[in-house]
Amino acid sequence: MATDSRFDGERLLRACGEQHLARLAVQYRRRPFVPEELWAGQITRAVRLLGPLDEEEMFERVVEMTGLDEEQLMRAVAWHDSHGHLSGADPQG
């Protein structure tokens, strides 16, 4: 799922039962939407799909694949660095 662009901006949840799913849904509904988190996920996916490239080519291809501009890329990288986890990973654990 981490490579499927159909899920940009959506978070899939897995629960051990209906009550657990309801608690998770409430928790995630309260969580604010952060565009930088979405962009970081898009960048992560693009980099994984592209494989090893030199820095300039990587930048150009990531811009092409994500549709993000340079400012959005920089904001996404700053968000990623300040949160210390890969986008898409559970920040709680």
Buried (B, 14 or more C-beta within 10 A) or exposed (E): EEEEEEBEEEEEEEEEEEEEEEEBEEEEEEEEEEEBBBBBBBBBBBBEEBEEEEEEEBEEBBBEBBEBEEEBBEBBBEBBEEBEEEBBEEEEE
